[in-house]
Amino acid sequence: MTTHIKTQNAIRTLTNAFAPMDCLIMAARKGCFSFTIVNEHGIARHSERLYPDQYSSDAPLQAVIDRTRQALVA
């Protein structure tokens, strides 16, 4: 699977994981991208940059999702 397809799949997974909040994707280039979780009032709640090793397989991406969920609750 190419990096581009892996990136698209990771973005889709993140978007679905944090619905109904918005997941904004920024600076998607060279295999890396940043995502920001925004609540219903337009306030950024969490932002993080991901590298290919963090989303190239399910386990590391799930760890990012779990860590982000914990940060949103805190």
Summary of the structure (lengths in Angstrom):
residues: 74
radius of gyration: 11.7
end to end distance: 35.8
largest distance: 36.8
contacts: 183
relative contact order: 0.18
helix: 47%
strand: 30%
